[in-house]
Amino acid sequence: MPTRPLQGITVIALEQAVSAPLATRHLADLGARVIKIERPGVGDFARAYDTTVRGLSSHFVWANRSKESLTLDLKQAPVRQILDRLLAKADVFIQNLAPGACEGLGLQTAELRRQYPRLIICNLSAYGSAGPYRDKKAYDLLIQSEAALLSVTGTAETPSKVGISIADIAGAMYAYSGILTALLTRKETGQGTVLEVSLFEALSEWMGYPAYYTAYGGSAPQREGARHSTIAPYGPFPCADGKLVFIGIQNEREWKFFCERVLQQPELAVDSRFDSNSRRVQSRNELEELIVNAFRRLSAEAVIERLKDARIAYARQNSVEEFLDHPQLATRWREIDSPAGSLRALIPPVSMENVEPVMAGVPALGQHTEAILKELGYHADTIAEWKRSKVI
């Protein structure tokens, strides 16, 4: 029978936007109960990013399935008592509020650590709790800029942001893996711990190649658009029908096959301008002109057939619409519930034997508030009064 590895784990999430919600969604996928705390009447501000998913936000739908939504006005006095009851039963507390916001609500990490010794606390922020940027507010684009990702992304003329929220995603993945590690450690020690993840440090880790290249090579990798600054040939090439085919040559064996079977010019494999990757990079313009001249006589499908025969890695340039119907994803789609009805969602990218991801619905704002409060022992009259006074 399928299992859910995090069944029985409860996560309290004081979260918004993308980074913490994506981390907790992955925990929910594995069976954790994730209680998402939102502001009454407004909710996570990512709910209002857009209305493209049948009136729902695309970011919110992506990062918030399989959760329970609990609305609380964190500035009202009764809420701290509610939080205490929640945290007393919780395994994980994660938050990504603005710098200092948690402390302003009386949720100091040291006090939570003392009060709930088995609790795993994960603080996710832009720059962390130390250093000169600790109080600086930032969003994905700004982190990409500070981490120099923009300086190596785009064309020579135009630095460009990555088209997805890559800093948020990096932070989410380190928070997710850190929490899993902390849960394993707690099995051995019986004790919780405090995790700190910053988006800046997460993206800094992913900047490893350009960092080493620059520190020891004396200059930064140049922006090359879809090409590669240190590998050639690598990138898009136009064909006779106007379509682009992307290729990447990784070693000399592939280069030889590419010359023989794709370009059908075997002499190029030993041409002194192109007989090593470093020489190909130095002679990139000449090399690319040769490839373009060869491809302009062939359709994209004809080029692809030659690439297949030579066992050279290639790709078509898919639109998002084509990606949605990609044959490799045909078995990865599931139907999930939402306030807007049934929606398609991709199952998580890690497939585990005998583990079936949860794939439950996207919650409406405050959908589970009454049920959670009753579970915590609050009477219906108290809950009704809190509704009237907008505590919940």
Secondary structure per residue as TSV (DSSP state, phi and psi in degrees):
chain	resnum	aa	ss	phi	psi
A	1	M	-	360.0	143.3
A	2	P	-	-60.7	143.6
A	3	T	B	-114.9	165.0
A	4	R	-	-125.0	104.6
A	5	P	T	-57.6	-28.7
A	6	L	T	-104.3	17.2
A	7	Q	T	-56.5	131.0
A	8	G	T	95.1	-9.7
A	9	I	-	-90.5	130.0
A	10	T	E	-112.1	130.7
A	11	V	E	-117.6	126.5
A	12	I	E	-101.3	121.5
A	13	A	E	-119.4	113.2
A	14	L	E	-99.5	83.2
A	15	E	-	-133.2	159.5
A	16	Q	-	-157.5	166.5
A	17	A	S	64.7	-124.3
A	18	V	S	-119.4	-45.9
A	19	S	H	-61.6	-61.1
A	20	A	H	-65.8	-43.0
A	21	P	H	-57.9	-38.1
A	22	L	H	-69.1	-38.9
A	23	A	H	-59.7	-46.6
A	24	T	H	-74.1	-27.6
A	25	R	H	-63.0	-38.7
A	26	H	H	-66.4	-35.1
A	27	L	H	-65.5	-41.5
A	28	A	H	-64.0	-37.2
A	29	D	H	-56.4	-32.9
A	30	L	T	-90.9	6.6
A	31	G	T	107.8	-3.2
A	32	A	-	-67.8	147.5
A	33	R	E	-86.6	117.1
A	34	V	E	-110.8	116.4
A	35	I	E	-101.5	111.3
A	36	K	E	-94.7	118.8
A	37	I	E	-90.0	126.1
A	38	E	E	-130.2	160.5
A	39	R	-	-74.4	133.7
A	40	P	T	-57.7	136.9
A	41	G	T	79.6	-22.4
A	42	V	T	-120.3	-52.3
A	43	G	-	78.5	-174.1
A	44	D	-	-51.7	128.0
A	45	F	G	-65.5	-14.2
A	46	A	G	-67.5	-18.2
A	47	R	G	-60.5	-23.8
A	48	A	G	-107.9	12.1
A	49	Y	S	-60.4	-42.1
A	50	D	-	-158.5	179.7
A	51	T	-	-131.9	31.8
A	52	T	T	-80.3	-19.1
A	53	V	B	-96.9	75.5
A	54	R	T	51.9	42.1
A	55	G	T	96.2	-9.5
A	56	L	B	-101.3	161.2
A	57	S	-	-78.6	133.0
A	58	S	H	-62.8	-42.3
A	59	H	H	-61.2	-44.5
A	60	F	H	-66.0	-43.7
A	61	V	H	-60.3	-43.0
A	62	W	H	-61.9	-42.3
A	63	A	H	-102.3	5.2
A	64	N	-	-135.3	16.9
A	65	R	T	-68.7	162.1
A	66	S	T	64.3	22.6
A	67	K	E	-115.2	165.8
A	68	E	E	-108.9	134.1
A	69	S	E	-100.9	121.0
A	70	L	E	-118.5	119.7
A	71	T	E	-94.3	128.9
A	72	L	-	-142.9	135.3
A	73	D	-	-86.8	101.6
A	74	L	T	-65.9	-12.2
A	75	K	T	-91.6	-4.7
A	76	Q	S	-93.8	143.6
A	77	A	T	-55.8	-44.8
A	78	P	H	-62.8	-18.1
A	79	V	H	-68.3	-34.0
A	80	R	H	-62.3	-36.0
A	81	Q	H	-64.4	-40.8
A	82	I	H	-63.7	-44.3
A	83	L	H	-61.2	-39.7
A	84	D	H	-60.8	-42.4
A	85	R	H	-66.3	-38.6
A	86	L	H	-64.9	-48.6
A	87	L	H	-68.6	-28.1
A	88	A	H	-63.6	-26.5
A	89	K	T	-103.7	-0.6
A	90	A	-	-91.5	159.5
A	91	D	S	-103.7	-31.1
A	92	V	E	-136.5	138.3
A	93	F	E	-124.3	123.5
A	94	I	E	-126.6	140.0
A	95	Q	E	-145.5	146.0
A	96	N	-	-136.9	42.2
A	97	L	-	-70.8	171.6
A	98	A	S	-60.9	155.8
A	99	P	T	-52.4	128.4
A	100	G	T	85.4	-10.8
A	101	A	H	-65.6	-42.9
A	102	C	H	-63.0	-43.8
A	103	E	H	-61.8	-38.5
A	104	G	H	-65.0	-23.3
A	105	L	T	-91.8	5.4
A	106	G	T	81.8	15.9
A	107	L	-	-105.2	56.9
A	108	Q	-	-67.9	134.6
A	109	T	H	-57.3	-44.8
A	110	A	H	-61.9	-39.4
A	111	E	H	-70.1	-40.9
A	112	L	H	-62.4	-38.8
A	113	R	H	-63.3	-39.7
A	114	R	H	-70.7	-41.3
A	115	Q	H	-75.6	-32.9
A	116	Y	-	-128.6	80.7
A	117	P	T	-64.4	-21.1
A	118	R	T	-91.9	-3.2
A	119	L	-	-77.5	135.4
A	120	I	E	-94.9	120.4
A	121	I	E	-110.0	125.5
A	122	C	E	-121.1	115.5
A	123	N	E	-103.9	118.2
A	124	L	E	-113.8	122.6
A	125	S	E	-142.5	177.3
A	126	A	S	-69.8	-48.3
A	127	Y	S	-127.7	1.7
A	128	G	-	90.5	178.2
A	129	S	S	-95.7	1.0
A	130	A	S	-129.2	168.3
A	131	G	S	88.1	166.7
A	132	P	T	-67.6	-17.1
A	133	Y	T	-99.1	9.0
A	134	R	T	-59.8	-30.2
A	135	D	T	-98.3	6.9
A	136	K	-	-83.9	128.7
A	137	K	-	-83.9	143.7
A	138	A	-	-157.1	156.6
A	139	Y	-	-124.2	178.4
A	140	D	H	-53.6	-51.6
A	141	L	H	-57.3	-40.6
A	142	L	H	-69.3	-35.2
A	143	I	H	-67.9	-42.3
A	144	Q	H	-57.1	-38.6
A	145	S	H	-69.7	-47.9
A	146	E	H	-65.1	-32.9
A	147	A	T	-85.6	7.3
A	148	A	T	70.6	11.7
A	149	L	T	-64.3	-37.4
A	150	L	G	-63.8	-28.4
A	151	S	G	-72.3	-17.6
A	152	V	G	-116.1	9.3
A	153	T	S	-122.9	133.4
A	154	G	B	114.3	-164.5
A	155	T	-	-95.0	172.2
A	156	A	S	-58.2	-32.9
A	157	E	S	-85.6	-29.7
A	158	T	-	-132.3	107.5
A	159	P	B	-65.4	140.3
A	160	S	-	-133.8	144.1
A	161	K	-	-75.7	153.4
A	162	V	-	-66.9	143.0
A	163	G	S	-74.0	-4.3
A	164	I	S	-122.4	168.5
A	165	S	-	-78.5	71.9
A	166	I	H	-69.8	-32.8
A	167	A	H	-67.8	-42.6
A	168	D	H	-61.8	-42.6
A	169	I	H	-66.8	-41.2
A	170	A	H	-60.1	-48.1
A	171	G	H	-60.3	-41.1
A	172	A	H	-61.2	-43.0
A	173	M	H	-68.6	-35.6
A	174	Y	H	-73.7	-33.6
A	175	A	H	-64.8	-44.9
A	176	Y	H	-60.2	-52.2
A	177	S	H	-68.2	-33.6
A	178	G	H	-64.9	-41.7
A	179	I	H	-64.8	-42.5
A	180	L	H	-60.5	-41.8
A	181	T	H	-63.0	-42.1
A	182	A	H	-65.5	-35.9
A	183	L	H	-65.6	-39.6
A	184	L	H	-64.0	-43.4
A	185	T	H	-63.4	-39.4
A	186	R	H	-64.3	-29.5
A	187	K	H	-60.8	-33.2
A	188	E	H	-85.0	-38.9
A	189	T	H	-100.5	-21.9
A	190	G	S	76.5	3.8
A	191	Q	-	-116.5	145.8
A	192	G	-	-77.7	-170.4
A	193	T	E	-161.1	176.8
A	194	V	E	-116.7	127.4
A	195	L	E	-110.4	141.2
A	196	E	E	-127.7	124.9
A	197	V	E	-128.4	128.2
A	198	S	E	-113.0	142.9
A	199	L	H	-61.6	-37.4
A	200	F	H	-63.7	-46.1
A	201	E	H	-69.8	-34.8
A	202	A	H	-62.8	-46.8
A	203	L	H	-71.2	-30.5
A	204	S	H	-60.5	-38.8
A	205	E	H	-61.5	-39.4
A	206	W	H	-74.7	-13.1
A	207	M	T	-88.9	18.0
A	208	G	H	-57.2	-46.9
A	209	Y	H	-61.5	-54.6
A	210	P	H	-64.0	-28.8
A	211	A	H	-65.9	-48.8
A	212	Y	H	-66.5	-41.0
A	213	Y	H	-59.2	-42.7
A	214	T	H	-74.9	-45.5
A	215	A	H	-62.9	-36.1
A	216	Y	H	-108.9	-11.6
A	217	G	H	-100.2	-13.8
A	218	G	S	91.3	-10.8
A	219	S	S	-152.8	153.7
A	220	A	-	-78.8	153.7
A	221	P	-	-59.2	140.3
A	222	Q	-	-82.7	149.6
A	223	R	-	-70.5	126.9
A	224	E	-	-126.7	18.5
A	225	G	T	64.2	-127.3
A	226	A	T	-86.1	-1.0
A	227	R	S	-83.3	175.2
A	228	H	-	-111.9	136.6
A	229	S	S	-72.1	-19.8
A	230	T	S	-128.3	8.4
A	231	I	-	-133.0	137.9
A	232	A	S	-148.9	143.2
A	233	P	S	-76.6	143.5
A	234	Y	E	-159.8	116.4
A	235	G	E	136.2	-162.0
A	236	P	E	-90.4	143.8
A	237	F	E	-136.7	130.8
A	238	P	E	-76.5	147.6
A	239	C	-	-114.4	178.7
A	240	A	T	-62.9	-30.2
A	241	D	T	-89.3	10.1
A	242	G	S	85.5	-6.7
A	243	K	-	-83.0	154.0
A	244	L	E	-99.9	141.0
A	245	V	E	-120.7	130.6
A	246	F	E	-98.9	135.0
A	247	I	E	-132.0	161.2
A	248	G	E	-147.4	119.2
A	249	I	-	-100.6	122.3
A	250	Q	-	-105.5	-16.7
A	251	N	S	-156.7	174.7
A	252	E	H	-71.3	-31.1
A	253	R	H	-62.4	-45.7
A	254	E	H	-63.8	-39.7
A	255	W	H	-60.7	-42.4
A	256	K	H	-61.8	-47.4
A	257	F	H	-64.3	-36.8
A	258	F	I	-62.9	-44.6
A	259	C	I	-65.3	-43.7
A	260	E	I	-72.5	-48.0
A	261	R	I	-101.4	-25.4
A	262	V	I	-99.1	-57.4
A	263	L	S	-75.5	-23.5
A	264	Q	-	55.5	40.8
A	265	Q	-	-134.6	74.0
A	266	P	G	-59.8	-24.5
A	267	E	G	-64.9	-22.4
A	268	L	G	-68.0	-25.1
A	269	A	G	-61.9	-28.4
A	270	V	G	-114.1	9.6
A	271	D	-	-63.1	130.3
A	272	S	T	-63.1	-16.3
A	273	R	T	-78.2	-21.4
A	274	F	T	-130.3	9.8
A	275	D	S	-86.1	13.6
A	276	S	S	-154.3	160.0
A	277	N	H	-61.3	-42.1
A	278	S	H	-61.7	-38.6
A	279	R	H	-70.2	-35.2
A	280	R	H	-65.3	-38.4
A	281	V	H	-65.2	-42.6
A	282	Q	H	-63.3	-33.2
A	283	S	T	-106.8	32.7
A	284	R	H	-56.8	-43.8
A	285	N	H	-63.0	-44.4
A	286	E	H	-63.1	-43.5
A	287	L	H	-61.2	-47.7
A	288	E	H	-67.1	-33.3
A	289	E	H	-63.5	-39.9
A	290	L	H	-63.2	-42.9
A	291	I	H	-67.5	-44.4
A	292	V	H	-59.9	-42.1
A	293	N	H	-63.3	-35.9
A	294	A	H	-72.6	-41.4
A	295	F	H	-75.4	-25.1
A	296	R	T	-69.4	-10.4
A	297	R	T	-95.0	-2.1
A	298	L	S	-126.1	147.8
A	299	S	-	-72.6	164.2
A	300	A	H	-59.4	-40.3
A	301	E	H	-67.1	-35.1
A	302	A	H	-67.3	-41.1
A	303	V	H	-61.7	-43.8
A	304	I	H	-62.6	-38.6
A	305	E	H	-61.6	-41.0
A	306	R	H	-66.5	-40.6
A	307	L	H	-64.0	-40.4
A	308	K	H	-60.8	-46.1
A	309	D	H	-60.6	-35.7
A	310	A	H	-88.1	-1.8
A	311	R	T	57.5	45.7
A	312	I	-	-101.9	133.5
A	313	A	-	-64.7	136.3
A	314	Y	E	-148.6	167.8
A	315	A	E	-154.0	149.3
A	316	R	E	-85.8	157.2
A	317	Q	-	-89.5	97.3
A	318	N	-	-82.9	145.4
A	319	S	-	-79.0	169.1
A	320	V	H	-62.5	-37.2
A	321	E	H	-61.4	-41.9
A	322	E	H	-68.4	-37.6
A	323	F	H	-59.1	-41.5
A	324	L	H	-60.0	-29.0
A	325	D	T	-104.5	20.1
A	326	H	-	-61.0	130.8
A	327	P	G	-61.5	-27.1
A	328	Q	G	-69.6	-20.0
A	329	L	G	-98.9	3.5
A	330	A	T	-55.4	-36.0
A	331	T	T	-96.9	5.5
A	332	R	T	-99.3	-3.3
A	333	W	E	-89.6	143.7
A	334	R	E	-133.4	161.9
A	335	E	E	-97.2	131.0
A	336	I	E	-123.7	157.1
A	337	D	-	-85.3	160.6
A	338	S	-	-163.5	167.6
A	339	P	T	-61.0	-17.3
A	340	A	T	-99.6	7.8
A	341	G	S	102.7	-166.5
A	342	S	-	-70.9	136.9
A	343	L	E	-131.7	154.2
A	344	R	E	-85.5	142.0
A	345	A	E	-145.9	143.8
A	346	L	E	-79.9	138.9
A	347	I	-	-71.2	159.1
A	348	P	-	-58.6	154.0
A	349	P	S	-74.6	-13.1
A	350	V	-	-94.1	115.4
A	351	S	-	-98.8	124.6
A	352	M	-	-120.0	138.3
A	353	E	T	-58.4	131.2
A	354	N	T	65.2	18.4
A	355	V	B	-120.1	122.6
A	356	E	-	-111.5	120.1
A	357	P	-	-62.2	153.8
A	358	V	-	-66.6	-54.8
A	359	M	-	55.5	45.6
A	360	A	-	-86.4	-176.6
A	361	G	-	-75.9	166.7
A	362	V	-	-85.1	125.7
A	363	P	-	-77.7	144.8
A	364	A	-	-72.1	156.9
A	365	L	T	-59.7	121.6
A	366	G	T	73.0	13.2
A	367	Q	T	-55.9	-32.7
A	368	H	T	-109.8	9.3
A	369	T	H	-57.7	-54.1
A	370	E	H	-62.7	-43.4
A	371	A	H	-62.9	-41.4
A	372	I	H	-67.4	-42.9
A	373	L	H	-65.3	-39.6
A	374	K	H	-63.5	-39.2
A	375	E	H	-61.5	-33.2
A	376	L	T	-79.2	-4.2
A	377	G	T	102.7	8.4
A	378	Y	-	-84.7	140.6
A	379	H	-	-76.6	153.5
A	380	A	H	-58.8	-35.9
A	381	D	H	-65.1	-40.6
A	382	T	H	-63.6	-43.1
A	383	I	H	-63.3	-41.6
A	384	A	H	-63.6	-40.8
A	385	E	H	-65.4	-41.0
A	386	W	H	-62.9	-35.1
A	387	K	H	-63.0	-45.2
A	388	R	H	-62.2	-39.0
A	389	S	T	-90.2	5.2
A	390	K	T	61.9	31.3
A	391	V	-	-70.9	-35.0
A	392	I	-	-123.1	360.0
